[in-house]
């Protein structure tokens, strides 16, 4: 049975790692969220997550916290699909999920966006590993 918890070891902390994601991370948008990720992850978990809801879009902390809770719940219930694929690829990923819309949307819409974004991320990672393995095999002499 999948583990539906969101442990402290799964959280992405540290201003250096988060700011490097915003500067150098790969961006994928899926309404109403955008994810930034890099494969420079460290730690015991295959994926480390931070959630961002810009103060520029929502001035009231109550609204930002509500959206963070909804994003966290959507991730928590769907992370097992991503975890199994990352463990097969033997990858560790740092990830930021950023809310992009100016209005507060229902949980179902947010969950759909988070799931689509995570699927796109996994597909991009699979393509990268496939390209790396193809480049390595073609570099050898025949």
N, C-alpha and C positions, 0 to 999 in steps of 0.2 A: 504494500500500500504506500502511495506517495506521501512524503512528508510535507504537510501544508503549513509548517511554521515559518516564521521569518526571524531567524536568530540574529543576535548582535554580530556574530562573525560574518554574516552575509551583508552587512552594511558597509558601504564605501565611506570611509572617513579620511580626514586629512586634507587640508586645503591644497597641498601640492598635487595630489593625485586627481582631485576634482578639477582644479584649474587646468591641468594638463589635458584632461578630457575635453574641456571646452575649447582649448586651443588646437589640439592635434587629433581629437577623436573623429571617428567616422560617423556621419549624421544620417539618420533615416527618419522620415516623417510618415506618420500614419494618423490621420485625423482622430482625435484632437491632441495627440501627443507627438513629441519628437524624442528620439533616443540618440544618445551619443555613446559610442563604445570604443574600446581599444582592447587589444589582446595582451596587454601588459599586466594582467591581473596577478596578484599574489595572495597567499593565504590558503586556508584549508578548503574553502568552498570554490566551486567552479565559476561562480558569478558573484561579484560584489556590486551592490546597488545603492544609488543615491536618488532621491526624488526632489524635483525642483518645481515650485510654482512661483513665478516672478511677482514680486511686490509691485512692480509697475502695472501688472494686469489686475491684481486684487489687493487693494489697500488694507482691507480688514484681515487680521490674522485668522479670524474664525473661518473665513472663506478659504484661505490658503490651506489651513489645516484640514478642512473637510475634503478638499480635492486631493491632498496628500494621502489621506486615509483611503479614499476611493481607489487611487492608483496603487497604493500598497496592497490593498485587498485583491485587486485584479491580478497583480503580479504574483502574490502569494498563492492564489488558487490555480495559477497556470504555469508556475515556474518548473514543475516537474518535467514537462515536455522539453523545455530548454536544457535542463540539467542533464537529462539522459543523452541528448545529442552532444553536448559539450564534453561529457565524460568519454563518449566514444571517440571524439576528435582529440581528446587530451588537451583541451584548451582551458585557459583561465581568462575571464573577461571582466573588465571594469565597465560599469554601465550607469548612465544617468538618464532617467526618464523625466522629461520636462513638459509641463502642461502648456499648451499654446493658445487656447481660445480665450476670449474675453468674457464669456458667460459660463456659469456653472452648469455642466451637463449631467445627465443621469448616469448612474453607475454602469448600466448596460452599454452605453455608447463608449464610455471610458474603457471598459473591459475589452470591447471589440477592438478599439484602437491599440491598446497595449498588446493584445494577442497578435494582431497583424504585424505590429512593429517588431515584436520578438521573433516571429516567424521570418520576417525579412532579414533580421540580423543573423539568424542561424543560417539562412540560405547564402548570405554574403560570406559568412565564415566558411561554409562548406565549399563555396567557389574558390575562396582564397587558398584553402588547404589542397584542393584539387589542382589548382594552378601551380602551387609550389611543388607538389608531387610530380606533375607533368614536366615542369622545368628541370627538376632534378634528374628525371629519367632520360630526358633528351640530351642532357649535358654529358652523359657518359659516352665514350667512344664505342662505335659499332664494329 
